[in-house]
Amino acid sequence: METGGSLVQAIRKPTLTPKAIIHQKFGSKASYTVEEVEETTQNECPGLAILQKGPCLYRCSLDLPDFTVVSGSFKKKKDAEQSAAQIALEKLGINLSADSPTAEEAWRELIARVKYIFSNEFLSALHPLSSHFKAALRRVGDLNASVPASVIAICDGKLNNLCKIINPTVESHPLLVLSYIMRAAAGLPELVVGAEGQLSIWRKDPYPPNVIESSISQQSDVAESITTMAIYIPCSPEKAVEPVILNISSTGYYLDVIAQILGLSDGNMVLVSRTIGKASSETRFYFAAPKSYPLDMSSDLLNAKVVPFGGPLNARASSLCGQDIYGDSILASIGYTWKGQDIFHEDVTLQSYYRMLISKIPSGVYKLSREAILAAELPLTFTTKTNWKGSFPREILSSFCRQYRLLEPVFCVSSIPLKVSSELSRSNNKPGVSESADQEREYTNENESVDVDPKLVVSGSSFTCEIKIYSKCQDLILECAPNVLYKKQNDAVQSASLKVLSWLNAYLKDIDMSLEKEKQLANVFDIKFYRQIFFKEVVKCLSVCNCQHNETLGGKEPELNGVVENDASYINIEGTDSDLCPSNGSLLCVCYSVSLVTKGELQKELLESIEEFEFEMGTGAVIPCLEAVVSQMSVGQSACFYTELPPEDLVLAAAKDLANALAFLTSPCCLEYSIILLQVTEPPEDRMEQALFNPPLSKQRVEYAVQQIQEFCATSLVDFGCGSGSLLESLLEYPTSLETIAGVDISQKSLSRAAKVLHSKLVMKSDFDAPCRSIKSAILFDGSITDFDSRLCGFDLATCLEVIEHMEEEQASLFGDIVLSSFRPRILIVSTPNYEYNVVLQKSNLTSHEDDPEEKIQSQSCKFRNHDHKFEWTREQFQHWASELAVRHKYRVEFSGVGGAVDLELGFASQIAVFRRVFLPEDADGLKDEDSVWQYKVIWEWNRCT
C-alpha cells in the first residue's frame, strides 16, 4: 500500500489503444465483426453428471485491405476488438510502446494537425469541427471564414491529446490548449492568419469555389431559425440565474448569438468549456475571452490569475464545470456532432441547472436516479442486489469521479478462505489485503459485472474490497479498506463503494468541520484521504456551491424536523388497520406526492409524485421523517404530514412548474407529504435471523450436528434436502469421525453447486492434518426425500435441517415415515422454524404474560419467515408430530434447538428433534440383495485415492 499521496512521481504520457492506432492508419477501411461464441467449458468438478453451461463469450474478426485477423474469445466485446487490433498491429510490425511520441514529436504533429484542419480535404470531412468551418464561411464582413480558436480546442480530440503530451498540466488547465493552437498557427504563415493577441484563425487564401460548393451541398435544408433555451449565470452571486432564448438563423453562427447575449462583439471573443456530464453531451459553458491572450501562456500564469479575463471568477459556473469560468456565462446544449452536419440543440432549463447542481454530491446522483428528489436518500447499507433500487453504489462512485474529472475508481478485491475469514471475524481484525488473502485482484470500473477468477478463489471464501481513487495526474486522493467480510464479491464491492459515497456525502456537507471531527468521520467509514489533493480536486469548487445553498436559506440549512417520530400531532393516518405492517428489512411499495403549501394551506403547488415507489425499510433509503411515518402505517392506510423546507436547490430541481415554485418560495411555506402504503414484502428468513443471532442460526445448526457426530462417533452421514451442500461443506471444516457423506435433493442446479463446492474442498484440503482428511467417499443423489433408495439405508446419522417446512404437511409426515421405517438411520436430526419465535424476528408486539398462550399466538398474526414455507409449527405441534413418528417406528425422541433458550417463554428460534433408534434383537442390520431399490440418480461421486 502506498505510503504517500502519489502513485507515481512522473506523469505518464497518454497512449493510444490498438484499435485507435488501426483507425488512424486505415480509417473506414478497417471493419470489425463481433460474434457470440459457445465454448465448451472444462468441467471444474470431475464426476458431475450435469452438463455445465459456459459463460457468454465474444470473438472478433478484423478485416483490413490486405488481410484478416481473428481474436480469441473474451467476456467483453471491446476486449475482443482490442485483441484483434493488437494481432493486426503485430502482423504489421507496429510496436505499441514505440508509438507514443515525445514532446518534440508531438509538437511537430500538432503543427501538422492544424495544417490539415485548414486544408481543402478537411472542409468536406464528417467532423464536428468541419461544420464550424462551414458556418464560419457564412459569417459576413471581417468575420467571414474566421474560426474561433476555442471551438478548435474543444472539437478536435487529437489536438487535445497532443497538447497533453507536450504539457501534461493541460489536463488541469484546458485553456492552455488555446495557447498551443495559436502558436502552431503562427508557425504556418503561408497557410493561416491569426490576429495578434486574438483567439481566431482563418485561411490566408480562400477555399476554392468548388470545395465550398461541395461541402455546403452536404448539409441538409434547415429551418429559417433554431430556437433553444439556455441558462444565463451572472458572475455576481447576488444576481439570480435566469433562462435565456437563443435564436439562431439558418445563415448565422450560434457563437455570434451567444456573444451578443454576453455583451461581446462576436463569437471569436467567446471561450467554450469542456462538456458537462456525459462525454457525448454538448452541454457547455460559454464565457468571455480575455481582451489580450499571450501566445506563451503557461499554467503558472493561469494559477496566478494574472490573465485579464472578462470578469472575476464565476463561482457558480466553475462549481458545475470543474474548470475556472470567468465573468458572466451561458450554459447551453448546442453544437455540431459526429452524427451529422446539422446543428444539434437541446433545451437547458432552470430545472436542468438545479439538477446538475444537486448531482455534485453522491446523494443527489442517487435521488436523480430514482426520480425521487424529495423522498429518496442514499441508503446507509447495501443489503441485497434485489432490494437495492436506483443506481448502484459502484455506478454512483464512478459517476462522481467522472464529474470531478478523476480517474475511474480502482477496486481491489481479496478472497479469504472460509477458515481464515472465520478467524478474522472472531478476532475482529481488519482483513484489508493482507497475506491471508487467497487471491487479490485489482481492476478499474467497467459497466459489466465484477469477476474474480473462479479458479483462484477457494469455494466458500469470504470477500473484502479496497477502493482507491486517483486524480488525472495519478495522485492518490483517498482509499477505503472496510473491516467487513462478505460472502459475495459483488456485495463487497458495492458495500465498499457505499462507504466511500457516505463519507463523501457527510464531508461535502460540512467542509469546515474541525480536524477532530474530520478524523472521527474518516475512522467511521474506514477512509484514509490526502487532504491537500482532495481539496484541490474536489472541495475547491464545491465549497462555493455549499455557500450558495446556505445563503438561499438565511445562512443555515434546516433540518427536516417538521415531523418527529415520537410526535404524532403532525401526522394524520387514515384507513383501517390491516395488520400488514412494515418491519426492518421489508420491501415497501408506496404511492406518494409532495407539494409546496403556504402557511394555513391557502395554496398548494405539486412538486413531485410517484404512483409506485419501492424502498427497503431500515436502510435509510428515504428521508427520516418519511420512514418514521410509514413505520406507523399498515397496508392500505394513507397518511399526510408536513415538514420544513429542505435546501432550495432540491425544491427547484423537483419542481414541475419552476415559475410557480419560485413564487411560492417568496412567502412562508412548507412541504406536504401524502402517502399510501400499497404493499409490504417481508425480508428473507436468513436476513432476519442474521440480524439477531451471532453466530447465525445456520452455523449454530451445523455445530449442533457436529456435536451429535462426535458424541455418537458416527462414520456415515446423509443430508436429506441438502440443497447447495451448505451443511456438508461446513462439516468439512470440523474434525469428525465421518468417513462417508451423502446428500439428496430434487434441484439439479443446487446439486451442481454442491458438487463443485465439495469437490473443491475435498481435493484442495489434502493435507494430513486437514479436518476433512477422514472423509473417504462422498456422493450426491438427485431424488425426492419421500422416495426410498436402498443405497442410503442404515447410515449412522441422517439430517434434515430446515427442509420439511418447504413441503406440505402431509408430505412432511410421509418423509418421517419413510426415513424412520425404510432408511432407518441410527440417529435422525430434524430442525424446523419455531413459529412462536417469529414475533421476535419480525418485531411484533407481545401481549401480556397473563394472556392465554393460544390467544397470544393468534393475536400476534405473525407471517411465515419465508414466502416459500408451506407451514410453520409451534413447539406443541412439532413435538406432537415427532412423538407420534417415534412411537410408530420404535425410536426415542428428544427435543432441543438453537437460537434463544429452552427456559425462555418463546423457546428456541429453530426447534430440533433428535430421533434415536431403539435396537431390538429382531432388527435386521441391512437389506437383502433382492430388496435393493435404486430410485435416485447419482449426480456426483468422489472417492479418496489411497
N, C-alpha and C positions, 0 to 999 in steps of 0.2 A: 504494500500500500504506500502511496506517495506520502512523503513527509512534508512537502511544501505545497504551494498552490499552483505549481506549474507542471504540466505533463511533460513538456519538452521546452527547452530554453529557446531553441530556434524555431521559427515558424515554417512549417512545411509548405512547399510550393504546391499549388493545386495541380492535380494530374488529370488527364483525360481518361475516360473509360475506354476499353477496347471498342465498344460499339460507337462511341463518339469519334474515334480515330477512323474507323471504317467509313462513317458518314462524311468526314472531312475529305477522304480520298475518293469515295465513289458516289456520294450523294444518293439520288434516287435509283441509281443502278444497282444498289445493294438491296436485296429482297429477303426478308426474314419470314419463315413459315414455321409456326409452332404447332405441334400436335401432341395430344394426350396419349400416353403410352401405358400399357398394362404390363408390368413386370412381375414375374413370379418371385415371391419373397422367400428367402431362406427360412425354413421353419425353425423358430427360436426354441421350440420345445419338442425334441425328438420323442416320437411315440404318440403325439397328439393326433387323434383321428378326425379332427375337424379342419376343413380347408380354411386357410388364412388369407384374407383379402389384403393385398398390398396397398401402400399409400398412392395417392394420385400424383403421377409424375409427368414431366413435360420434356420433350426433345425438340430442338430447333435445327432447321436446315437453313443455311445462308447461301444464297445464290449470288455470285459475283460474275462479272463478264467472262472471266476465263476459267473459273472452276466453282465447285460447290463443296461446302463442308457441312458436317452434321455433328451436333454436340452430343454429349452424354445425356443421361436422364437426371432431372433436377426437380425438386419440390416446387420451385417458383419459376414462372415463365421467364422473368427477367434474367434469372441466373442462367437459364438455357441459352438465351440470346447472347449474353455476355460471353459465355463459354464458346459459342460458335464464332463470335467475332475474334476471340482470343486465338482460336485454332487458325482462323484465316490470317491473322497477323503473323503468326509463327510460320505459316506457309509462305507468306510474302517476305519473310526475313526481317520484319519490323520488330525492334526491341522496345517494349513499353517504357522501360526505365530510362532509355536514352531519348525518349520523345519529348520530355518536358524541357522547354527551352530555358536558357539562362536569362538573367535580367537584360543583358545586352541584346540577346537574340529576340527577346520579347519586344524590346523597343523597336527593332527593325521590322518585326511582324506587325506591330501597331501602326507604323507608318504605312506599311503595305496594305493593311486593312482599311485605313482611312482613304487611301488612294483607290482601292476597289469600290468603296462605298460611293464615291463620286464618279464612278465610271458609267458609261452608257449601259453596260450589261446589268449593273445592279438596279437601275431605274425600272427595268422590266421584271425584276425578280419578285417572287411572292415572299415578301418580308415586311413586317410592321414598319420598319424604317423607310422602305421604299415608298410606302403610302404617304409618309410625312413629306418626302421629296416631291411627290406629285402634287400634294396640297400646297407646298411652297411655290410651285410653278404657277398656281392660281393667285398668289398674292400680287398686289399691284404696287406700282411706283418703285421706290428704292428697296422695298421688301421682296420684290419678285425673285424667286429662286433662292432666297435666303433661308437657311435651315438653322434653327436654334441648336446650339451645341448640347443643350440639356436633353433633347429628345434622342440625339445620337448616343448619349451616355446611357440612357435608360432602355433603349430598344435593342442594342446590339450586345448580346451576352459575350461574344468573343472578345470585343474590345475591353469589357469589364474584367474578364479572366486574364488578359494580357497585362492590364494595369495592376492587378493583384500580384502578378509575378514580378513586375517592376518594383512595386512598393506594396508590401502586404498590409500596411496601415490603411489602404483604400477600403478594406472591409469595415473599419470603424469610421472612416471619413469618405463617404461615397462622392462628395463634391470634388475630391481630388481627381476623379476621372475627367472632369471638365478641363482641368489644367493640362493633363496629358494629351487630350484630344486636340486642344488648341495648339499645343507645342508641336504635335505631329503634323497638324495642318500647316503650321508655319514652316515646316520642313519640306512642303510641297508647293513652292511659289509658282511653279509652272502650271499647276492644276487648280488650286483653290485659293481663295482670298478670304481673309478674316480681318475685321477692323480691330485695331489695337485696343486692348482693354475691354472689348465687347465679346459677347458669347454667341456669335453667329458665324456661319461659314457658308460660302457659295462658290460655285464653279467660276473659274476665270473666264472660260469660254462657254457660251450657252450650249445646251444639248441640241443635237441635230433635230430638225423638224420631224423626220421620220421616226426617231426614237421617242419623241414626245407623243406623237400621234399613236404609236404602237402601245405605249404604256397607259395612256388615257383611255384607249379603247377597251382595256381590260376591266375597267371599273364599270359597275352596273349603274343603271339610271337610279338616281336618288331623289327623294322629295326635295322641294324647294328649300326647306329648312328642317333642322332637327332641334327638338326641344327636350331638354333633360334637366332634372333637378339636382342641385349640388348644395353644399353647406359652406357658408361663409363664417370663418372663425377669426374674430378680431384678435390682434396681438394683446390688447389690454384685457385682463381677466374681468374687469368691471363691466365690459360690454357683452351683451348676450350673443350666443351663437344663433345664426339665422339661416333660413333656407334662401337660395337664390335660383333663378332660372337662367340656363344657358340656351340662347337661341343662336344656332349656327346655320348659316345659309349654305346652299349646295356649292357655292363658289368661294366660301370663306374658309378660314383656318381656325380651328377651335381654340388654339393657343392665343390667337389675337382677341377672341371674345373674352377669354379668362383674364387676359392682360387688362382689358378695358374695365372689367369689374374691380380689379385690383388697383386701378388708377395708374396703370403703366401705359407707355406709348404703343407697344406692340409685343407680340409673343416672344421676340428674341430676348426680352427683359425678364422672362419667366423661368424660374427654376422648377424642376419636377422631382419629386421624391421617389423613393423606392415604393413598391406596391405595398398596400396594407392588406393583411390577411393572406389568402392563398397566393402562391406564386403566379397562378394563371389569372389572377384578378387584374383589372385595370384601374382599381381604386387607388388614387394617389393624392398627395398634397401638391398644390401649386402656389408658389410664393415669389416675391420679387428678388431678382438677382442683384448683387452689388453693382453700383454705378461704374466701378472700375475693378476688373478682375485680373490680377497679375498672372503671367504665364508660369512663373516659378513658384506657384502656390505649394505650400508644404503643410503637413499635419501640424507642425508646431505653430504656424500662423493661425490655423483653424482653432487649435486648442487655446491660443492666446486671445481669441475673439477680436483680432485686430482688423479683420477683413470688413470693409464698410458695407454690410448687408442693408437691405431696405427697411430696417427696423430692428428693435430688440428681439430677444428670443421669444418665440410664441410657445409658451409652456404647454397649453392645451394640445396644440397640434403636435408638438415634439413628443408628448407622452404617448400619443397614439401611434406615431410613425416610427419611433425608435431611432430617429436621426434628428439633428437640430434643424428646426424650421424658424425662419426669421420674418418678422413683420406680420401683417395680415395675410391669411392664407385661405385657399378654397379647397375643399375636399370634394372630389368628383370621381365618377367612374366612367371614363371616356377615353377613347384611343383607338389605335389600329392594332389588329391581332393577326396571328398566323392563319386564321380561318378564312380570311377573305380580304378584299381590297377596301371594302366599305368601312366606314367608321362604326365602332361599337360604342354603345352607351347604355347605362342603367341609372335609374334614379337613386340618388343618395338622399334619404330623408333625415329629418331630425331624429326619428326613432332609430334609424340605422346608426347614426352618430352615437346615440346613448348606448346602443347595444355593443358597439365597438368599445366604448368606454368601460362598460362593466366586464367585458371579456378580457380585460387586462389582468384580472385576478381569477385564479382557478375556480372559485365558487361561481363566478359569473359565467364561465365557459360551461359549467355543468347546468346551471339554470337555463341557459340558452339551448342546450342540447335537449332539455326536457320541455322547452317552450312553457316553462312554469316559473317565471322570474320572481313572482311574489309569493310562491308557495314552496318551491323546491329549495333544498340546501345540499351542499356537497356532503354525502354521508360520512360518518366518523369511522365506520368499519366496513370492510369488504367481507360479506358473509359467503354468498354463493353467486356464481355466474348467472344462474337462473333468476335470482331475486334482484340482481342489480339492474336498475333502469337508467336509461340515458347513456351518454358516452362513458366508456370505461376509464378508470384512473390512468392507465397507461396511455390512452389516446389523449386525455386532457393534458398530461405532463408533456407529451410530445408537442401538442398544440401550443402550450405555454412557451416551450423552448423556441419554437418557430417564431412566435410573436416577438420575442426578445432577441431574435437572431442569434440564438445559441446553437451549439451542435446538438444533434439528436442525443437524448439521454442514453447512457451506456448501462446495461443491466448485466450483473454478474451473478449467475445462478449457481448455487452449490447444492449437490445432493449428498445427504449424510445417511449412512446405513442405519437401519432401524435400531440396532443395539446402541450405536453411538448417540443417536438422537434421543433415545430414552434416557441415557445417562446425562446428556446435556439438559434435557427438560427437568430432570430431578435436581440437578445441581444449579439450574438457572444461570449457567454460564452463557456468555454471548458467543454464539457459534461463528458468526461472520463468515470468513472464508479461510478457516484455519486448516491445519494439517489433517484434521479428521475428515475433511470433506472428501468424499469418494470421487466426485467429479465436479469440476468448476468450468463454467463456460461463459465467456464474455461476448455480448452481442449488442448491436445498436438496434434501435427501434425500426420495425417494419410493420406494414399493415397486416401481414399474415401472423398466425399464432406463433407463440414462442415454443421451441422444441429444444430439449436436451437429448443428446444422443442416447437412445434406449439401450444400446449395447454397453454403455459406460455407466449406466445408473443401476444400482442394486435395487432389485424389486423390493418394495416395502420401504424405500428410502423416504426421508423427510427432506424438505427443500427450504433453503433460505435464499434471499435475493438482496444483493447490494447494488445501489444505484449511484452513478457518478454523472455529474453534469459539467460540461466544459464550455468555455466561450469559443467563439470562432477562431480566436488565436490560440486555442487549445490550453488555456489556463483553467485549472480545476477550480470550479466555483463552489460546489458543495458535494457531499457524499452522505449517503444514508445506509446504515447497516443495522436493520431491525433485529432485535433479540427474540425472534419468534420462528418456530418451525411449522411448516405446512406440509400436508400430505400431497398436495398437487402443486406442480411448478407454476401453473398459471395463477393460483391463489397467492403464492409467494411474490410473484412479480406485481400483481395488481395491488396487494396489500402494501408492499414497499412503496409503490407509486403513490398510493393514497396517503402514506405517511409524509412524503415529500410535499404533496399538494396541501395537506392540512397545515404543515409548518409554514408553507408559503402564504397561505390564507391568513394565519394568525400573525405572521411577521409583517406582511404588507399592509395590514390594517392598523398596525401600531409601530410604525417605523422608528418613532422616537422613544421606544421603550428603554428602560435602564439596562446597563450591561448585565446586572444580576438577573433580571427577568429574561433577557436575551439568552443567557446561559441556561436557565431553567427550561425555557421553551425548547432549546436545541436538545437537551437531555430527554425531555418527554418524547420527542419524535425521533430519537436516535440520529440526530443530524450533526454533521460537522461541516461548517461553511467558512469560507475565506472572505472575511468581511469587506476588505477593500475592493476585491474584484467583484463581489456580489453587488456592492453599492454602485460600482462603475457600470456594470452591465444591466442591472435590474432596477435598483432603487432610485437611481438618478432621476428618471423621468416620472416614476410613479409617485414620488413624494409630492410633486406638483399636483398630480391628479387627486391625491387624497386631500390636499388642502382645499381643492375646489369643492369636493364633496362636503367638507365641513362648513365652508363658507355659505353654501346654499341652505344650511340648516342652522344658521346662527352660531357657528363655531363648535357645535357638538353633535355628534352622530347619535340619534336617540336609540334607546333600546326598545325592543318590541315588548313593552310591558303593559300594553292595554289589557291583556288577559293574563292572569296569573293562575297557575294550575289549581291552587287552593282557594281561589276567589271565584265562585260561581255566579256572582252578581253580574258579570259581564257576558255570561253565556246563556243562550236561550236554546234548549234542546227540546224538540218536539217529536212526537210519534211514539208508538207502542214499543216497549222493551221486548226485543225478540230473543234475548239471552245469547245471541251470537255476538260476543264481544271480542275485540282485538286483544292480543297479548304480545309481548315482545317476541319478535321473530315472525309474527303473522304478516302475510302479504295482503295489504288492504287495497281496495278499489273505491275511490270516492269521486263524486261529481262536485265541483266547486266553482265559485265565482268570487272575484274580488272587485270591489267598487270604491271609488272615492266618494265620501259622503261629507257634506258640510255639517257643522255642529247643529244639532237639532233635527238632522235628517230632512232638511228642506229640499236639498238637491242631491242627485246621485249620478255618478259617471262610471260606467263599466270599464274596467281596465283589463281584466284577464278572466277567462273562463275555460274550463276543460270538462267535457262530459264524462270521461273515464280516465282517471289518473291513479296509477298504481305506485305504491311505495312500501317498503318494509318497515314495520313498526320497531322502534327501539334502536335504530341505526343513525338517527339524526338526519334522515333523508328529506325532511320537511322542516320548516321553521318551528321553533319550540312551542309557540302558542297553538299552532295548528295540531301538532301531535298531542298536546295536553288536552285539547277539546275532544279529539277523536277517541282518545283513550276512555272517555266517559260515555261514549255512544255505543249503540248496538246496531246491527244491520237493519236498514230501513228507516232509521231515525235521521232527522235533519237538525242542523244547528246553525246559529247565527251569533257572531261575536265581532268585537271591534278592537282595533289596535292603533297605536300611534303610527305616524308616517315613517317608513324606512327612508334611507338616503334617496334624495330626489331623483338621482340618475336611474334607480331601479323603477321608480314610478313611471318616468318618462320612457324608459326602454320597453315597458309593458303596455303603455297606453295605446289604445286602438285609435283614438282621436286626440292627437297631441295638442291641438289648439284648445280643446275643451279642458284637457287635463291641466294645462298651464294656467287657464283661467281659474280653475278650482284651487290651485295651489296658492293663489294670491289671497285667499281667505282661509280662516281656520277650518281645517277638515281632518278627517281620519280615514282609515281603511275599514271597510265592512267585508267580512268573510261569510259566505253562505255555503254550507257543506251538506251533502247527503252521503251517508255511508252505504255503499252499494253491496260490497262483498268482503268477506274475511276468509282467507285461506290459511289454515293453521300451519305452523312450522313443522318440518320433518321431525320425526321422533329422535333421531340421533342428535340433532342440534339442541333440542330441548334437554336431552339427557346431559350433553356435554356442558351445558350452561350451569348445571347443578352438581355434577359429580366429578371428583378428581381422585384417582384416575377414572376415565369414562366407564360406564356400565359394561361396555363390550369387553374392556380389558379385565374388569372385575369378574366377569363370567368365565373368561379364559383362565384366570388364576384359580377360580373355584374348581374348574375341570382338572387343572394340573394337580391341585391338592388331592382330588379323588384318585387320580392316576398313581401318584406317589404313595398314597395310603394303601391302595389295593395292589400295587406293583403290577399294574396292567401292562401287557405286552402288545395288545392289539386294540385299535380304536376305529370306529366307524362314525362318521358325522352325517346324520340324516338331514337333508336340506342344507348342504354345505355351501351353496351359493358360490361366491368367488373365492372360497377357500380361506376366509379370514381366520377361522378358528384353527384349521390345520396349519396354516402358515405361522400363526402365533405360537403354537405348540412347539415348533422347531426352535424357538428361542430359549426353551427351558430344558434343563437336563432331566430326562424321564427314563422310564424302563421300556418305553414303547419301541417296538420293532416293526410293526405293520400299521399303516394308517390308510383309511379308505374314506371316500366321500361319495354321496349320492345327491343328484339334483336333476330337475327337469329342464333347466335352462342351459342350452349348449353354449350360449355366449358367456354365461357365468363360469361354466366348467372350463372353457377355453382360457379365461383369465386365471382361474385357479391352477390349471396345469402349468402355465408359464411361471407363475409365482413359485409354486412348489419345486418345479424343475430348477429354477434359478437358485433357490435356497439350497436344495439338496446337492447340486453339482458344485456350487461355489464354496459351500461350507464343508470342505472335505478334510479339514484339519482333525487330527485325532482327538483334540480336546474340545471340538465344537459340540454344542449342546445336542445337535441332531445326529451325532455320529452313530447313535444306537439304531437309527431307522435303517432297516434293510430293504423294505419294499413299500411302495405307495401306489394306489390305484384310484381312479375316478370313474364313476358309472353315470350313465345317462338313464334316468328312470324315475318312476314315481315312488315315493316312500310308502304309499299304500299298496304297492305290489311286492311280492316276495321274490327274493333271489337267494338261492341256497349258498352262493359263494360268500355271503356275508353272515352266514349262520354261526352262532357260537362265539362271537367276539367277546373279549373281556369287558370292554366298555363301549357303550353307544351314547351319542349325544344328539340332542335335537333342541338347539338353543334359538329361541325367538322365531320359531317357524310355524307352530300349529295355529297361531292367531291369523295367519295368512290363508288358512283353509276354512271351509265351512265346518261347523261344529260336528256334523255327522262324519266328515272326513277325518277330523282330528280323533274322534273316537275309534274310527276304523284303523287309523295308524297305530293307536295304542294297542288295539287288539292284535294287529299283525306283528308288530315288533316284539310284543311280550309272549305271543303264542308260537310264532314261527322263527323269527330271528333269534330270540331268546338269549340276549347278551347277559353276562353275569351282573352288569350294572347298567342302568339306563338313567341318563340325566336329561330332564326336560325343563326348559325355562320358558316363561311367557310373561308379558306385562301384567302388573297388578293394577287393575282398573281404579282401585281406591286411591292410588298414589297420583293419579292424573291431576287431582286438584292442586298438588304442589307444582308439578311440571307446568301446568297451564295457569298457575297463579290465580286459581278460582277462590272465591270467598268461602271459608269454612263456616259451618254452622256451629251452634253451641255444643259443648261436650255432653250436655244432658239430653240432647235430642236422640230420637230413636235411630240406630245405625242405618236401617233400611231407608227411612225417610231422609236421612242425611245424604246418602248416596244418590237418591232420586232427585233431591233438591239441588244437588250440585250440577247436574246435567253436563258432565264433562264429555268432551269429544274423545274419540279414539286417538291414540298417539300417531297413527299413520292412516292415511286415506285408504290404504290397501288392506287394512285389518278387517277381517270379517267379524271378529268378536274380540272382546277383552273381558277376562273373567275377574271377579272379586276373589279374595282368598278363599272364601267359603265355596264358591263354585269350582275353583281349581282343585281344592282338596277333595271335594266330593267326586270329581271326575277321576282323579288319580287313585283315590282309595278304592273305588269300585274296580278299576283296572287291576290293581294289585291283588285284591281278593280273588278276582276271576282267574288270574293266571299264575297264582302261587308266588307272588313277590311281596316283599315288605317295602313300605314306602316311608320316607322321611321328608319333611318339608323345611326349606331354608330359603335363602335369597341373597341378593346383593343390592346395594344402594338403600340406605335407610337402616333400620334395625327392627328386629322382631318384637322388641318391647315397646316400640312406638305405636301410637294409635293406628296409623295407616299401614304399618308393616314395611316390607321391602318394596323398592321400586320395581324390581324384577324378581318374581317368585319362582322358586325352583323345587322340583320334586325329584328325589333320588330313589329309584327302584332297585332293590337288591334281590336277586333270585334266591328262592328257598330251595336248597338241594334236597331231593328225595331219592331213595335208593332206586326207584324205578325209572328215574330220569335217564334218558339216553344222552350220551355226550355229543352225538352228531347224527347226521342223516346217512342213510344208506345210499349207495350209488344210484339205485333206481328211483330214489326220492329227489334227486338233483333237479332243481328248477332254475333255469337261467332266463330271466326276463329283462335284465339290464344289459345295456350296451357299454362295452369298455371304451372310454374316451381317451384315456391316457394311462400308461403304466410305467413304473420305474422300479428297477432293482439295482441295489448297490453291487458293484463288481468287487469280488473278493481279491 
